[in-house]
Amino acid sequence: MKIVTRLVLVSSMVALGVSGGVAATQQLGPNQRPTAAKASASTTSSTTSINLKDNTLLTNRMMMVTTTPYLGIRSDYQAGDLLINLPTMNQDLVLLQQQQQLENTFNAAGVPFATRPIVQLSGALAAQAAIGETYNGGTSSVNLSTAELEINTIISKWANAFFDIDYDKNAAPYTNDVSKVDNSRLYLERGFLTIGNLNRSPVYGSVGQMYVPFGHYGSYLVGTPLTDLLAKTTARALSVGYVQGAFNGQAYVYQGDTYIHSANRTINEAGADVNYKFDLNRSGNLTSGVGLISNLADSNTFRDNGVRTTSTFQGFTRTTGTQQLEHRVPASDIYGVWTNGPYGLTAEFIHACRKFAAQDLQYSSKGAKPAALHTEASYKTNVMNKTVTFAASLGETWQAAAANLPQYTAAVGAVTSLMKNTIEGIEFRHNVNYSRVRYDNSTGGNTALTPYLGRTSNIVTAQVGVYF
């Protein structure tokens, strides 16, 4: 009888603590990752009791492989509390906070926690349809934009491991094959292990392939913020973090794909990020942070900007001859996210702290000094008993032509969930290309990136995704 009582208590507390509490850690919603728009956390969560007859493994102090949230509890209608939709920046901390809530719930109920590994599965499948005018003419397309599987394993009270298996929706990157279908490769986007327990120590550490903690990149829109496109960096890194109340800080080191000297044999790059959440009482909440990375050239876009035109800059890691740089280009980041009820504002600015050497990366015959700005306003309301989030954004880049980014962008859109665990979104985006001749060949040659100077694009994109 005691076991039954404890299990019912665990079920109720996990429904409220994990489903509601973890969703509340999201700062601004769905587009935390580069592939597709994600769900925002709903203000309410639906819960239900579990059938104790189906939980004999838990009764025997064992845990089966499960989806999220735990123990068969119904997820938030908009899927914002599913593992696949949790923030991807500082993700190791997010997973530790989730584990802390679950452990506290088990402890309060007197049920042993993590006596065996707990394996969580979560995934997403999303498709897009787009129509409009690009820089060089009309376009329309249908694409599978996301096919992703995430696995989080709570190995013990002190250790967990995370895997993200993604699919490449683009054409084959290093061959002459232009077919997207012929590519469709699966690859490991992220995989890292974390040592830490926030109930016992504010210090934690992670090692593996991860998004290094530099930048925020939050958005409700279908498209990806310019700050994300400019600076998000995937690396095989070692990070150490410290969390205390509303404060969190992380420092990290990694071996960059670009290097300064004649060989790349050592850990040569580093960075740090700190952020704090301010409680403004009736004025809502403000999360603000700053970050620094030692070399912007290691960002995903500067490693490979997606250009496949010969004799133009395609990224520093496309060939071994472009990996060696004259000097590093550190970059800094500052961001703020304000929320108050249904209203939200976000702003982020990332800029290089020094110019690239002219022989490495140019803009208008001089060393380039890239920067990007993203601003966004959002409003959440109910339309016909469905939660709808409307959002509008403005963005700008400076001297970032080599990253294959527009100079200006403006977008408006909305996301909702018409059916449980689905997200539907639509967006209109207007891009303005750079209007002056750009020089960005990695050898210092005067080669324009594209012939579409000063042109604009107007694209409408609709997306539907399912999540588990």
C-alpha positions in Angstrom: 0.0 0.0 0.0 2.9 2.4 0.8 4.4 1.7 -2.6 1.1 2.5 -4.4 0.7 5.7 -2.4 4.2 6.8 -3.2 3.8 6.0 -6.9 0.6 8.1 -7.1 2.5 11.0 -5.4 5.4 10.6 -7.7 3.1 10.7 -10.7 1.3 13.9 -9.6 4.5 15.7 -8.6 6.4 14.7 -11.7 3.6 16.0 -13.9 3.7 19.4 -12.2 7.4 19.6 -11.5 8.9 18.1 -14.6 6.3 18.9 -17.2 5.6 22.4 -15.9 8.9 23.3 -14.3 11.3 22.3 -17.1 9.2 24.1 -19.7 9.5 27.2 -17.6 13.3 27.1 -18.1 12.8 28.1 -21.7 13.8 31.7 -22.2 12.2 32.5 -25.5 11.0 29.6 -27.4 11.0 27.5 -30.3 13.9 28.3 -32.6 16.7 27.5 -30.2 18.2 25.1 -32.7 19.2 25.7 -36.3 16.9 23.3 -38.1 13.3 24.3 -37.4 11.0 26.4 -35.3 10.3 24.8 -32.0 7.4 25.0 -29.5 7.2 27.7 -26.8 6.3 26.5 -23.3 2.6 26.7 -22.7 1.3 28.4 -19.5 -0.6 25.3 -18.5 0.1 21.5 -18.7 -2.4 18.7 -18.9 -1.8 15.8 -16.5 -3.2 12.4 -15.8 -2.7 9.5 -13.4 -0.7 6.6 -14.6 -1.9 3.0 -14.5 0.1 1.4 -11.7 -0.3 -2.0 -13.3 1.8 -0.8 -16.2 4.6 0.2 -13.9 5.9 -3.0 -12.4 9.4 -2.1 -13.4 9.3 1.1 -11.3 7.8 -0.8 -8.4 10.8 -3.1 -8.6 13.1 -0.1 -8.5 13.8 -0.2 -12.3 13.0 2.3 -15.0 12.1 1.4 -18.6 13.1 3.4 -21.7 10.6 6.2 -21.9 9.6 9.3 -23.8 9.4 12.7 -22.1 7.9 13.8 -19.8 8.4 10.8 -17.4 6.2 8.0 -16.3 3.6 8.3 -19.1 2.4 11.7 -17.9 0.8 13.7 -20.7 3.0 16.4 -22.2 2.1 20.0 -22.6 -0.3 20.5 -25.5 2.3 22.6 -27.5 5.1 20.0 -26.8 7.2 22.7 -25.2 8.2 20.4 -22.4 9.5 17.6 -24.6 13.2 16.9 -24.6 13.5 17.8 -28.4 12.2 21.3 -27.7 14.3 22.3 -24.7 16.9 25.0 -25.2 20.1 23.8 -27.0 22.4 26.5 -25.7 23.8 25.7 -22.2 21.9 22.4 -22.7 24.0 20.5 -20.2 22.7 22.8 -17.5 19.1 22.5 -18.7 19.3 18.7 -18.5 20.9 18.8 -15.0 18.0 21.1 -13.8 15.5 18.6 -15.2 17.3 15.8 -13.4 17.3 17.8 -10.2 13.6 18.2 -10.3 13.0 14.6 -10.9 15.3 13.5 -8.2 13.6 15.9 -5.7 10.3 14.4 -6.6 11.4 10.9 -6.1 13.1 11.8 -2.8 9.9 13.5 -1.5 7.9 10.4 -2.3 10.5 8.1 -0.7 11.2 6.2 -4.0 14.8 5.4 -4.9 16.1 7.4 -7.8 18.4 6.3 -10.7 19.1 2.9 -9.3 19.4 1.9 -13.0 19.9 4.1 -16.0 16.9 6.1 -17.2 16.8 6.5 -21.0 14.7 9.2 -22.5 13.8 9.4 -26.2 12.5 12.4 -28.0 12.3 13.4 -31.7 10.8 15.6 -34.3 9.8 15.5 -38.0 9.0 18.8 -39.7 8.2 19.7 -43.3 8.2 23.1 -45.1 6.7 24.7 -48.1 8.1 28.0 -49.5 7.3 30.3 -52.3 8.6 33.7 -53.3 11.4 35.6 -55.1 15.0 35.0 -54.4 17.9 37.3 -55.4 18.0 35.7 -58.9 14.3 34.8 -59.6 11.2 33.1 -58.5 11.2 29.9 -56.4 8.9 27.4 -54.8 9.8 24.2 -52.9 8.6 21.5 -50.6 11.2 20.1 -48.2 11.7 17.8 -45.2 13.3 20.4 -42.9 13.8 18.3 -39.8 14.2 14.6 -39.0 15.8 14.4 -35.6 16.2 11.9 -32.7 17.5 12.9 -29.2 18.5 10.4 -26.5 19.2 11.5 -22.9 20.5 8.9 -20.5 20.5 9.5 -16.7 23.2 7.0 -15.9 23.4 7.7 -12.2 22.9 10.6 -9.7 26.1 12.1 -10.9 26.4 11.3 -14.6 24.3 11.6 -17.8 24.9 11.3 -21.5 23.2 13.0 -24.4 23.0 12.2 -28.1 21.4 14.2 -31.0 21.1 12.3 -34.3 20.1 14.7 -37.2 19.6 14.4 -40.9 21.1 16.7 -43.6 18.4 18.2 -45.8 20.9 19.7 -48.2 22.6 18.4 -51.3 25.7 16.3 -50.9 28.3 18.8 -49.6 31.5 17.6 -51.1 30.6 16.1 -54.4 29.1 17.3 -57.7 25.8 15.6 -56.8 23.1 18.3 -56.5 20.3 15.9 -55.4 18.9 16.5 -51.9 17.3 13.0 -51.9 20.6 11.3 -52.8 22.2 13.0 -49.7 19.7 12.7 -46.8 22.5 11.5 -44.6 22.2 10.9 -40.8 24.9 12.3 -38.6 25.7 13.0 -35.0 24.9 16.7 -34.4 25.8 16.6 -30.7 27.0 14.0 -28.2 28.4 14.8 -24.8 28.5 13.5 -21.2 28.0 15.6 -18.1 29.2 15.0 -14.6 27.3 16.9 -11.9 24.4 16.9 -9.4 22.9 20.3 -8.6 21.5 19.0 -5.3 25.1 18.4 -4.1 27.3 20.8 -5.9 26.9 24.0 -8.0 29.8 23.0 -10.2 29.4 20.7 -13.2 31.3 19.8 -16.3 30.7 18.4 -19.7 32.9 17.0 -22.5 32.1 15.9 -26.0 30.6 17.4 -29.2 28.4 20.3 -28.3 27.3 23.8 -29.1 29.8 25.8 -27.1 28.1 28.2 -24.7 28.4 31.4 -26.8 25.2 33.2 -27.8 21.5 32.9 -27.1 19.8 32.6 -30.5 16.2 32.5 -29.4 13.3 33.1 -31.8 9.7 32.2 -32.3 9.9 32.5 -36.1 10.4 29.7 -38.6 13.7 31.2 -39.9 17.0 31.3 -38.1 18.3 34.5 -36.5 21.3 36.2 -38.2 23.3 36.0 -34.9 22.8 32.2 -35.0 23.9 32.0 -38.6 27.0 34.1 -38.0 28.4 32.7 -34.7 26.9 29.4 -33.5 29.8 27.1 -33.0 29.9 23.3 -32.8 33.1 21.9 -31.3 34.5 18.9 -29.4 35.0 20.8 -26.2 35.5 20.6 -22.4 33.3 23.0 -20.4 32.9 23.7 -16.7 29.9 25.5 -15.3 28.8 27.1 -12.1 25.1 27.8 -11.1 23.9 29.6 -8.1 20.3 30.9 -7.9 19.6 33.1 -10.9 23.3 33.2 -11.9 25.0 30.8 -14.3 28.5 30.9 -15.8 30.4 28.6 -18.1 34.0 28.4 -19.4 35.2 26.1 -22.1 38.2 25.0 -24.2 38.5 23.2 -27.5 40.8 22.4 -30.4 39.7 24.7 -33.3 39.5 23.6 -36.9 41.4 26.8 -37.9 44.8 27.5 -36.4 47.5 30.1 -36.4 50.7 28.1 -36.4 51.9 25.5 -38.9 50.2 22.6 -37.2 47.0 22.1 -35.3 47.9 19.6 -32.6 46.8 21.3 -29.3 43.8 22.8 -27.6 44.0 26.3 -28.9 40.7 28.0 -28.3 38.6 29.0 -25.4 35.6 31.1 -24.3 33.1 31.9 -21.5 29.5 32.9 -21.0 27.7 34.4 -17.9 24.0 35.2 -17.5 21.6 36.3 -14.8 17.9 36.3 -14.5 16.4 39.4 -12.9 13.0 39.4 -11.3 11.4 42.7 -12.1 8.2 41.9 -10.0 5.2 43.4 -11.9 7.4 44.3 -14.8 8.2 40.7 -15.6 11.6 39.0 -15.9 14.8 39.9 -17.7 17.5 37.4 -18.6 20.8 39.1 -19.6 24.1 37.6 -20.6 27.5 38.3 -22.1 29.9 35.9 -23.8 33.4 35.7 -25.4 34.9 33.3 -27.9 38.5 33.3 -28.9 38.0 32.8 -32.6 35.0 33.5 -34.7 36.5 31.7 -37.6 35.5 28.4 -35.9 31.8 29.1 -36.2 29.7 26.7 -38.2 29.1 29.2 -41.0 32.7 30.4 -41.3 33.9 26.8 -41.5 31.4 26.1 -44.3 29.2 28.9 -45.7 27.3 26.7 -48.1 28.7 28.3 -51.2 29.7 25.8 -53.9 30.9 28.2 -56.6 34.5 27.7 -57.6 37.1 30.5 -57.1 35.0 32.0 -54.3 35.3 31.7 -50.5 33.5 28.6 -49.4 34.6 28.4 -45.7 37.9 27.9 -43.9 37.6 24.1 -43.6 36.7 23.3 -47.2 40.3 22.7 -48.0 43.4 22.3 -45.8 45.0 25.4 -47.5 42.5 27.8 -45.9 42.6 26.5 -42.3 45.8 28.4 -41.3 45.1 32.0 -40.4 47.3 35.0 -39.8 45.8 35.6 -36.4 42.7 34.8 -34.3 39.5 36.9 -34.4 37.9 37.0 -31.0 34.2 37.8 -30.8 31.9 39.1 -28.0 28.1 38.6 -27.5 25.6 40.5 -25.4 21.9 39.6 -25.2 18.8 40.3 -23.2 15.4 38.6 -23.0 12.4 40.3 -21.4 9.1 38.6 -20.7 6.0 39.9 -19.0 2.9 37.8 -19.3 2.1 37.4 -23.0 4.7 40.0 -24.1 8.3 39.3 -25.0 11.3 41.2 -26.3 14.7 39.9 -27.2 17.9 41.6 -28.5 21.3 40.1 -29.3 24.4 41.6 -30.8 27.6 39.7 -31.8 30.6 41.3 -33.2 34.3 40.5 -34.0 36.7 42.3 -31.6 39.3 42.7 -34.3 39.6 42.5 -38.1 40.5 39.3 -40.0 43.8 39.6 -41.8 43.3 40.8 -45.3 44.8 37.6 -46.7 42.3 35.5 -44.8 39.0 37.3 -45.2 38.2 40.6 -46.9 35.4 43.1 -47.2 35.9 46.0 -49.6 39.6 45.2 -50.0 40.3 45.3 -46.3 40.2 42.8 -43.5 36.6 42.0 -42.6 35.2 42.6 -39.1 31.8 40.8 -39.1 28.9 41.5 -36.8 25.2 40.7 -36.5 22.2 42.0 -34.7 18.8 40.3 -34.0 15.8 41.9 -32.4 12.4 40.4 -31.9 9.0 41.2 -30.3 6.4 38.6 -29.5 2.8 38.4 -28.3 1.0 35.3 -27.1 -2.8 35.1 -27.2 -5.7 32.6 -27.7 -7.5 32.4 -31.0 -10.4 29.9 -31.2 -9.2 28.2 -28.0 -5.7 27.7 -29.5 -2.6 29.5 -28.2 -1.0 31.5 -31.0 2.3 33.4 -30.7 2.8 36.3 -33.1 6.3 37.6 -33.7 8.2 40.2 -35.7 11.9 40.6 -36.1 14.6 42.9 -37.6 18.2 41.9 -38.2 21.3 43.3 -39.7 24.8 42.2 -40.4 28.0 44.1 -41.0 30.9 43.0 -43.2 29.5 39.5 -43.2 29.2 38.9 -47.0 31.7 36.1 -46.8 29.3 34.2 -44.5 26.7 34.3 -47.3 24.3 36.3 -45.1 22.0 39.2 -46.1 22.8 42.7 -45.0 19.3 43.3 -43.7 16.3 41.1 -42.9 12.8 41.6 -41.6 10.3 38.9 -40.8 6.8 38.5 -39.3 5.0 35.3 -38.5 2.9 33.2 -36.1 3.1 29.7 -34.6 0.4 27.6 -33.0 -0.5 24.0 -32.2 -3.7 22.9 -34.0 -3.2 19.3 -32.7 -1.5 18.0 -29.6 2.3 17.7 -30.0 2.3 19.5 -33.3 3.5 22.9 -34.2 2.3 24.9 -37.2 4.0 28.1 -38.3 4.0 30.6 -41.1 6.5 33.4 -41.8 7.1 36.1 -44.3 10.8 37.2 -44.6 12.3 40.1 -46.6 16.1 40.0 -47.2 18.3 42.7 -48.6 21.6 41.6 -50.1 24.8 43.7 -49.7 24.8 46.6 -52.1 28.6 47.1 -52.6 31.3 44.9 -54.2 32.6 42.5 -51.7 36.1 40.9 -51.6 36.2 37.8 -49.5 38.5 35.2 -51.1 40.6 33.4 -48.4 43.8 34.0 -50.4 43.2 37.8 -50.6 42.1 37.8 -54.2 39.4 40.2 -55.3 36.5 37.9 -55.9 32.9 38.9 -55.4 30.8 36.3 -53.5 27.7 36.6 -55.7 26.6 38.7 -58.7 23.3 39.7 -57.0 24.5 43.0 -55.4 21.7 45.1 -53.9 18.9 42.7 -54.8 16.1 41.6 -52.4 14.3 38.4 -51.7 10.7 37.9 -50.4 9.9 34.4 -49.2 6.7 33.0 -47.5 7.4 29.8 -45.6 4.9 27.5 -44.0 6.0 24.7 -41.6 4.3 21.8 -39.8 6.1 19.6 -37.3 5.3 16.6 -35.1 7.1 16.0 -31.8 7.4 13.2 -29.3 
